[in-house]
Amino acid sequence: MMGAYRGDPRTAAQRNRQVRQDALRDYIAEQRHEQQALDAIEKMRNAADQFELAKWDKVYAAHMRLLDKYLPAQKEVALDGNLNLTAHEQALDDLERAGSEDQAQSEG
């Protein structure tokens, strides 16, 4: 039974899951974990010693784990079957790339 959502091929459970995911994304966005991860990267760049670098690396990793757990990377599939990254997944890739570059520079 489709009820009020005539024409929507998803089940009630799928629609409810989508509503919960959207609410969780909004909540996480309000907590600014993306910005805190970027701040941690900036502090890693300016780290005075290895201990400070390790501290900010752990802060960055904790924020990224939280984002990955509650905001899993989403992909959209075009009608032709090509797989495209969403803006969220691209931003996470950029953050990880920046963090690994900063760590490589500090070690080298």
C-alpha positions as protocol buffer text, in pm:
chain_id: "A"
residue {
  index: 1
  type: MET
  ca { x: 0 y: 0 z: 0 }
}
residue {
  index: 2
  type: MET
  ca { x: 152 y: 328 z: -110 }
}
residue {
  index: 3
  type: GLY
  ca { x: -70 y: 562 z: 93 }
}
residue {
  index: 4
  type: ALA
  ca { x: 6 y: 933 z: 64 }
}
residue {
  index: 5
  type: TYR
  ca { x: 319 y: 873 z: -144 }
}
residue {
  index: 6
  type: ARG
  ca { x: 161 y: 755 z: -465 }
}
residue {
  index: 7
  type: GLY
  ca { x: 416 y: 724 z: -738 }
}
residue {
  index: 8
  type: ASP
  ca { x: 709 y: 693 z: -496 }
}
residue {
  index: 9
  type: PRO
  ca { x: 855 y: 346 z: -556 }
}
residue {
  index: 10
  type: ARG
  ca { x: 1023 y: 333 z: -213 }
}
residue {
  index: 11
  type: THR
  ca { x: 876 y: 145 z: 80 }
}
residue {
  index: 12
  type: ALA
  ca { x: 770 y: 323 z: 398 }
}
residue {
  index: 13
  type: ALA
  ca { x: 1085 y: 195 z: 569 }
}
residue {
  index: 14
  type: GLN
  ca { x: 1304 y: 340 z: 292 }
}
residue {
  index: 15
  type: ARG
  ca { x: 1128 y: 677 z: 313 }
}
residue {
  index: 16
  type: ASN
  ca { x: 1162 y: 680 z: 693 }
}
residue {
  index: 17
  type: ARG
  ca { x: 1531 y: 589 z: 669 }
}
residue {
  index: 18
  type: GLN
  ca { x: 1585 y: 877 z: 426 }
}
residue {
  index: 19
  type: VAL
  ca { x: 1410 y: 1120 z: 663 }
}
residue {
  index: 20
  type: ARG
  ca { x: 1629 y: 1003 z: 954 }
}
residue {
  index: 21
  type: GLN
  ca { x: 1946 y: 1028 z: 745 }
}
residue {
  index: 22
  type: ASP
  ca { x: 1857 y: 1381 z: 634 }
}
residue {
  index: 23
  type: ALA
  ca { x: 1786 y: 1486 z: 993 }
}
residue {
  index: 24
  type: LEU
  ca { x: 2116 y: 1336 z: 1108 }
}
residue {
  index: 25
  type: ARG
  ca { x: 2305 y: 1512 z: 829 }
}
residue {
  index: 26
  type: ASP
  ca { x: 2151 y: 1843 z: 938 }
}
residue {
  index: 27
  type: TYR
  ca { x: 2243 y: 1776 z: 1302 }
}
residue {
  index: 28
  type: ILE
  ca { x: 2603 y: 1685 z: 1215 }
}
residue {
  index: 29
  type: ALA
  ca { x: 2629 y: 1991 z: 990 }
}
residue {
  index: 30
  type: GLU
  ca { x: 2517 y: 2212 z: 1280 }
}
residue {
  index: 31
  type: GLN
  ca { x: 2801 y: 2073 z: 1492 }
}
residue {
  index: 32
  type: ARG
  ca { x: 3050 y: 2185 z: 1223 }
}
residue {
  index: 33
  type: HIS
  ca { x: 3262 y: 1868 z: 1222 }
}
residue {
  index: 34
  type: GLU
  ca { x: 3377 y: 1945 z: 869 }
}
residue {
  index: 35
  type: GLN
  ca { x: 3512 y: 2283 z: 982 }
}
residue {
  index: 36
  type: GLN
  ca { x: 3673 y: 2129 z: 1289 }
}
residue {
  index: 37
  type: ALA
  ca { x: 3849 y: 1875 z: 1067 }
}
residue {
  index: 38
  type: LEU
  ca { x: 3976 y: 2157 z: 845 }
}
residue {
  index: 39
  type: ASP
  ca { x: 4092 y: 2348 z: 1155 }
}
residue {
  index: 40
  type: ALA
  ca { x: 4281 y: 2040 z: 1272 }
}
residue {
  index: 41
  type: ILE
  ca { x: 4457 y: 2021 z: 934 }
}
residue {
  index: 42
  type: GLU
  ca { x: 4562 y: 2386 z: 965 }
}
residue {
  index: 43
  type: LYS
  ca { x: 4694 y: 2322 z: 1316 }
}
residue {
  index: 44
  type: MET
  ca { x: 4887 y: 2019 z: 1188 }
}
residue {
  index: 45
  type: ARG
  ca { x: 5054 y: 2246 z: 933 }
}
residue {
  index: 46
  type: ASN
  ca { x: 5162 y: 2480 z: 1213 }
}
residue {
  index: 47
  type: ALA
  ca { x: 5257 y: 2209 z: 1463 }
}
residue {
  index: 48
  type: ALA
  ca { x: 5571 y: 2293 z: 1657 }
}
residue {
  index: 49
  type: ASP
  ca { x: 5675 y: 1936 z: 1731 }
}
residue {
  index: 50
  type: GLN
  ca { x: 5584 y: 1571 z: 1670 }
}
residue {
  index: 51
  type: PHE
  ca { x: 5367 y: 1552 z: 1984 }
}
residue {
  index: 52
  type: GLU
  ca { x: 5151 y: 1843 z: 1875 }
}
residue {
  index: 53
  type: LEU
  ca { x: 5129 y: 1699 z: 1524 }
}
residue {
  index: 54
  type: ALA
  ca { x: 5017 y: 1361 z: 1663 }
}
residue {
  index: 55
  type: LYS
  ca { x: 4755 y: 1531 z: 1880 }
}
residue {
  index: 56
  type: TRP
  ca { x: 4598 y: 1720 z: 1589 }
}
residue {
  index: 57
  type: ASP
  ca { x: 4622 y: 1413 z: 1367 }
}
residue {
  index: 58
  type: LYS
  ca { x: 4412 y: 1221 z: 1620 }
}
residue {
  index: 59
  type: VAL
  ca { x: 4161 y: 1507 z: 1639 }
}
residue {
  index: 60
  type: TYR
  ca { x: 4134 y: 1510 z: 1260 }
}
residue {
  index: 61
  type: ALA
  ca { x: 4096 y: 1131 z: 1245 }
}
residue {
  index: 62
  type: ALA
  ca { x: 3822 y: 1136 z: 1510 }
}
residue {
  index: 63
  type: HIS
  ca { x: 3620 y: 1394 z: 1319 }
}
residue {
  index: 64
  type: MET
  ca { x: 3663 y: 1204 z: 994 }
}
residue {
  index: 65
  type: ARG
  ca { x: 3554 y: 875 z: 1155 }
}
residue {
  index: 66
  type: LEU
  ca { x: 3245 y: 1048 z: 1290 }
}
residue {
  index: 67
  type: LEU
  ca { x: 3163 y: 1196 z: 952 }
}
residue {
  index: 68
  type: ASP
  ca { x: 3220 y: 866 z: 772 }
}
residue {
  index: 69
  type: LYS
  ca { x: 3011 y: 675 z: 1024 }
}
residue {
  index: 70
  type: TYR
  ca { x: 2709 y: 903 z: 1027 }
}
residue {
  index: 71
  type: LEU
  ca { x: 2739 y: 1054 z: 681 }
}
residue {
  index: 72
  type: PRO
  ca { x: 2850 y: 764 z: 465 }
}
residue {
  index: 73
  type: ALA
  ca { x: 2981 y: 857 z: 126 }
}
residue {
  index: 74
  type: GLN
  ca { x: 2695 y: 869 z: -115 }
}
residue {
  index: 75
  type: LYS
  ca { x: 2716 y: 798 z: -482 }
}
residue {
  index: 76
  type: GLU
  ca { x: 2470 y: 875 z: -752 }
}
residue {
  index: 77
  type: VAL
  ca { x: 2435 y: 666 z: -1062 }
}
residue {
  index: 78
  type: ALA
  ca { x: 2349 y: 840 z: -1385 }
}
residue {
  index: 79
  type: LEU
  ca { x: 2107 y: 682 z: -1628 }
}
residue {
  index: 80
  type: ASP
  ca { x: 2396 y: 572 z: -1847 }
}
residue {
  index: 81
  type: GLY
  ca { x: 2540 y: 375 z: -1554 }
}
residue {
  index: 82
  type: ASN
  ca { x: 2839 y: 602 z: -1485 }
}
residue {
  index: 83
  type: LEU
  ca { x: 2928 y: 643 z: -1119 }
}
residue {
  index: 84
  type: ASN
  ca { x: 2972 y: 1005 z: -1006 }
}
residue {
  index: 85
  type: LEU
  ca { x: 3097 y: 1131 z: -672 }
}
residue {
  index: 86
  type: THR
  ca { x: 2867 y: 1361 z: -480 }
}
residue {
  index: 87
  type: ALA
  ca { x: 2993 y: 1689 z: -339 }
}
residue {
  index: 88
  type: HIS
  ca { x: 3007 y: 1533 z: 10 }
}
residue {
  index: 89
  type: GLU
  ca { x: 3231 y: 1246 z: -98 }
}
residue {
  index: 90
  type: GLN
  ca { x: 3453 y: 1482 z: -300 }
}
residue {
  index: 91
  type: ALA
  ca { x: 3493 y: 1708 z: 7 }
}
residue {
  index: 92
  type: LEU
  ca { x: 3593 y: 1409 z: 222 }
}
residue {
  index: 93
  type: ASP
  ca { x: 3845 y: 1299 z: -41 }
}
residue {
  index: 94
  type: ASP
  ca { x: 3990 y: 1653 z: -47 }
}
residue {
  index: 95
  type: LEU
  ca { x: 4019 y: 1658 z: 332 }
}
residue {
  index: 96
  type: GLU
  ca { x: 4193 y: 1322 z: 343 }
}
residue {
  index: 97
  type: ARG
  ca { x: 4429 y: 1422 z: 62 }
}
residue {
  index: 98
  type: ALA
  ca { x: 4517 y: 1749 z: 238 }
}
residue {
  index: 99
  type: GLY
  ca { x: 4577 y: 1567 z: 567 }
}
residue {
  index: 100
  type: SER
  ca { x: 4806 y: 1309 z: 408 }
}
residue {
  index: 101
  type: GLU
  ca { x: 4999 y: 1579 z: 220 }
}
residue {
  index: 102
  type: ASP
  ca { x: 5049 y: 1776 z: 541 }
}
residue {
  index: 103
  type: GLN
  ca { x: 5167 y: 1468 z: 725 }
}
residue {
  index: 104
  type: ALA
  ca { x: 5411 y: 1383 z: 444 }
}
residue {
  index: 105
  type: GLN
  ca { x: 5550 y: 1737 z: 450 }
}
residue {
  index: 106
  type: SER
  ca { x: 5599 y: 1733 z: 826 }
}
residue {
  index: 107
  type: GLU
  ca { x: 5780 y: 1400 z: 811 }
}
residue {
  index: 108
  type: GLY
  ca { x: 6002 y: 1503 z: 523 }
}
